[in-house]
Amino acid sequence: MIDDTTILSMVEKGVGISIIPKLTTLRTSYQVRFVEIAPPHYRHLGIVTRKGEYSPWAIKTFIKFAMSSRMSPSL
């Protein structure tokens, strides 16, 4: 998998363009421009755990918290 720094470096050198998360462009030294796509697009995230494995209390608590918070995108 190509990492974000490789992508930003290639864009900076004029090799092409990329669609990347806004968070990737924050606090970067690369000389690139971020143009927002309208309307904004959001990622759908999920929680992955080991199948058939016992889940410790901390994991169950985190999953419960994540499922109940349903935070809206802020970026």
N, C-alpha and C positions, 0 to 999 in steps of 0.2 A: 504494500500500500504506500502511495506517495504521501508524505506528510505536508502539513501546511506551509512550512518554511520553503520546501522545494517548489511548491506551487507559486508562492509569493515571489520567489527569486526568478522563476521563469517569466512571470508576468512583468516584473520589473525590467527584465532584459529584453522584453518585446517579443517573446516567443508565443504569446497568446493571451487569452483571457480566461477567467474562471468564475464559477458561482460558488461562493464560500460563505460560511456564517459570518455575520458582522463581528462577533466576538473575536474571530481570528485576526481581524485587522486592527484591533485596539492595541495600543502600545507597541507598535511595530516600527522598525527603522527602515523598512522597505519603502521606496519611492513609488507608491501605487495609489490609485484613487478608488474609493469605494462608492459605487453608485447603487442606491437602494432600488429594489424591484418593487413596483407598485401593481397591485396591492401586495402587502407583505405575505410571505409564505412561512409556515412554521413546521417544525419537525414533530413527528409523533414518537414519543419515547415509551419504552417499556422496561420492566424489571426482569432480569434473567437470573434464575437460580438453578442449582444442580437438580436434575430430575431424580426423584426417589430418595433424595437425601433428607436427613433430619435438619430442620432449620432452627438455629438457636433463637432464643428469646429476642436478642437485639435485631436480628434480621426480620423476624415477624413484626416487631414494633416499627421498624423503619418502613416496611412495606405498607403497614396499616396507615402510618403517617402520610406517606407519599400518595396513597390512594385517596385519602380523605382531604388533602390540601387542595388538589385540583387547581393549582396556581395558573393564572393566565400569563401568556407570553409578555415580557416587558422589554425585549430588545427591539 
